[in-house]
Amino acid sequence: MSNAGVVFDAKGRLEPDDALKNPAHLKSRNYFKFPDLEFDPKGCYKRISSVFDISLSEDDFVSETKDILSQIGVSLGLDDTQKIVAVPFYTPKMGEGDLGEILENTLIPAVGKSYKNLLPDYEFKNEFPHPLKGHLESISGLGHDRLETAVKNSPVVGVCLFVLREYSVHAAREQIEILGEDFGLAGAIDLSSVFVSQPNLLFHKDEYPPLIWMSGCQTSWDHANFHYEAYGYNLMFNRRVHYDQVAEYWAHGVTCFKSI
Amino acid sequence: MSSTEALMFDKSLTAGEAKKRGDLRNRKPYIADKLAAIADIEEAGEISPIIRLEKSYLCNFQCTHCSAEYYMDRDLKKKETIDDRPKIDMDAIRELSRQADELGLARFVITGGEPLVMRDFDEVVAAIDPDKHYVITDTNGWFLDEVRAFHLKSIGVEKVQMSLDSFVEEEHNSFRNKPGSYQRVLRGVDACAAAGLNLILSTVLINGRAKTKEFRDLCQYCTDRGVGLYVSYAKPVGSATDHPEFVIDKEDADILREMEKEFLVFSHMTPSYGSYKGCITVKGIITVTSSGEITPCPYIDMSFGNVMETPLKEILARGMRNPWTGPHRPDCLIGEDPAFINLHQTVTAKHKLLPVPYGEGFKDDDSLDRIA
């Protein structure tokens, strides 16, 4: 993995490649912020294991995810002082099935359970009022398709980075292709797994956190996609129109994973 | 299932809301169809803002926080300024109504000033066309007795939005600088109920108020009466420009978000029946000033164009292209974002006549790191 030439700003945002054809902000004023969370595989393991039957030990989870993070650091030329938002995650074997159904019946309830475990005074809500079956699929070649195939057969561990901020959905898709095939654009499976692992990723009392798109997936609507978003101290899953625009509120996940 | 059908079976609607929508459908099916189609419009990537119409700024109150103060004759007189810009007339309103209808827009709010002191109020309602658009009027409640409420209903007004700034009588009267105004609001509540007018009460949230017993009592009163309480964040504009201490912080907004679970209370940021706009600039609301300028929210005094010169469709498109107002954001741009508040104050301070014309405030090549 090598991506010499990528540039991060002081807040850990990957600056958009000059070749992007779709809109992304050249610079960020960093108005929407993730809370200050450490990379904490031990804490994540505890939360994951309260929701999923996890098939590896805490030590193995810590070691595997630290190893993935370390490889990402080398690949992206990150030094130890560079602050990036990174969350370790675990996804159990999902077997065959429609991605929308897996999201609705397995992953979203798991996010809800983990959120309630960590933040019992607040709520996670699926605000999308219709069944998800048939409304969601991985985009070929952007990484989430590989993840979807992988979890049909075995669990995976991975790390999701939130370095793509203030990119339009289409620009994030372009940028991930530039990063190369070791990186995937997060979608339904990895983002939901991230919120099981770190349900307070968007819980911020002092600042507004960003919205995270499932941009590694496409939906049955041209200008809309699914996302996770905070509402005050609460978390919601929903669908929203993105108008093919860029907004400083918008973020996307970049994932590296390994089957186990 | 179309959105129209979906609404009929939408279990997320309260029984009261479903009844109101059913009643509207029986009386005004054209409007009911347009309202029901809003979800489809948004799903297709289009927008459907409410149009606030400020035909006149005449008002019998002088409130501490009035956002329209700088548009009023009394303020222009102080500044020794004459507003000689062309004003919207009934033909302009009819044309605005036609363009709005063509775009599928369905809702007009008559505001001001105090709408119920306008001599041509009925003519304005007719020009909007209450058979094509859902018509709402703002009011401070002073002139809203039962006779007036029945009259409003008879000319096609569907809903009243009345201001109540404290549940403590003296505080409301003091904030509104009008003794007796609190009692007039309570009379107005009863008058709307008698006349079958939909009603929401509106109140201004200043810093710290969300934590007070008074605010909680007001929320409880509205919930008990089945009347929605619309909470507007205080903005440092108009006569509140010199009150930066009014501006709320995120904690105030988050307390309100938690109270929405318990009471019939909402702000312009509140998710509503499947619609989650966040800041509603352009996407959820626009204001047409008396000079025909269109601003993206009642509290932003910078225009995206003049409806007497530029098609409404193009003005909305400008707003949606703008990096401040177009894309979705979860906070209130003019009520919470310090950089925008500063930009707005700096730009508007240079102009005696508001709003600031397009190109001098908002512009084609706007950017988020712009300094006024």
Contacts between the chains, C-beta under 8 A, distances in Angstrom:
chain1	res1	chain2	res2	distance
A	25	B	323	8.0
A	25	B	368	7.2
A	27	B	369	6.3
A	29	B	339	7.0
A	29	B	368	5.8
A	29	B	369	5.9
A	31	B	337	7.2
A	31	B	339	7.6
A	31	B	368	7.9
A	123	B	261	7.8
A	127	B	271	6.7
A	127	B	274	7.5
A	127	B	276	7.0
A	129	B	10	7.6
A	129	B	12	6.5
A	129	B	274	5.9
A	205	B	250	7.1
A	205	B	251	7.1
A	205	B	254	7.2
A	206	B	250	6.2
A	207	B	250	6.9
A	208	B	250	6.9
A	208	B	329	8.0
A	208	B	330	5.5
A	208	B	331	5.1
A	211	B	328	7.5
A	211	B	330	7.4
A	221	B	43	6.2
A	222	B	45	7.0
A	223	B	44	7.4
A	223	B	45	3.7
A	224	B	43	6.5
A	224	B	45	7.6
A	229	B	276	7.9
A	229	B	330	7.2
A	230	B	330	7.3
A	231	B	257	6.2
A	231	B	271	7.0
A	231	B	330	7.7
A	232	B	253	7.2
A	232	B	254	4.2
A	232	B	257	3.3
A	232	B	258	6.3
A	233	B	254	6.0
A	233	B	257	7.4
A	233	B	258	6.9
A	234	B	257	7.4
A	238	B	276	6.0
A	240	B	276	6.4
A	240	B	328	6.6
A	241	B	42	6.0
A	241	B	43	6.8
A	241	B	45	5.3
A	242	B	328	7.8
A	243	B	45	5.6
A	243	B	320	6.9
A	243	B	326	7.4
A	243	B	327	7.0
A	244	B	45	7.9
A	245	B	320	7.8
A	245	B	326	6.3
A	245	B	327	5.0
A	246	B	323	7.9
A	246	B	327	6.9
A	247	B	323	8.0
A	247	B	326	7.9
A	247	B	327	3.1
A	247	B	328	5.9
A	247	B	329	6.6
A	248	B	323	7.6
A	248	B	327	7.6
A	248	B	329	7.4
A	248	B	368	6.1
A	249	B	278	7.8
A	249	B	327	6.8
A	249	B	328	6.2
A	249	B	329	4.8
A	249	B	330	6.5
A	250	B	327	7.5
